[in-house]
Amino acid sequence: MSISKRQEEILELLNEHSFLTVERLSALTYTSPSSIRRDLTQLQTLSLIKRTHGGASIFNAIHQSVPLNSRMSQNISEKRKIAKRAATLLHDGQSVMLDGSSTAGFLIPYIAKHKDMIVFTNNMLTATNAINYGIATHCTGGFSVDRSAVLSGAQAYRAVTEIHPDILFFSSKSLSKAGIISDPIPEENYIRTIMLKNAKFSVFLCDSEKFDTESLYQLISIDDIDVCVFDKPFPALRAKCQILV
């Protein structure tokens, strides 16, 4: 299920203000309260916000355990920019693997513009969105990681092992200036290692908020990736791979 431009605006406002009433959101977006309530219902269904009496909050703002789905609400403009740039690597007839990241999910509208595409993913929201766009779609199965739409575990690992896509788009939590890609969630990290092993061409998607950071589990060196796509330059990065900005 994709989100609308107005829903993106609502998420950005909630990220900025922590909590807003329906009436305030209505005034800020020049939208009727009834339409705002429908938007909030959909955003809550996607685990992006929490509805409260008279308004809504972002999960982060109320210090609850943050579902991985809430990543969809973060750095939206940067992720759109990255997806648009990465889409230049697409062409008709490709088999495309998208990892569980929200960043990879932003490629779906661009994939839909091409003919005879096949999408494989371990993210149920990404799969649903791809289906809604009319793309031939395969979802790996597996268990839900941290109550999210991202799937992992033995069933997912077996499925991904059998898939050898033309191109893989993936992201991760951290990119150090030494070029090491890492992530704090071992289940996501491991399934990406299988994806990387089987893909004919690999593309790392990374927004600048992740620059010069490190997470617990190392995934791969950036020099072992075919192309990296950023929203802005990373001058301190030591890398030999092709970088698109």
Secondary structure, DSSP 8 states (H G I E B T S, - for coil): ----HHHHHHHHHHHHHSEEEHHHHHHHHT--HHHHHHHHHHHHHTTSEEEETTEEEEGGGGT----GGGGGGSSHHHHHHHHHHHGGG--TT-EEEE-S-HHHHTTHHHHTTSSS-EEEESBHHHHHHHHHTT-EEEE---EEGGGSSBEESHHHHHHHHT---SEEEE--SEE-TT-EEEES-HHHHHHHHHHHHH-SSEEEEE-GGGBT---SEEEEEGGGSSEEEESS--TT----SEEE-
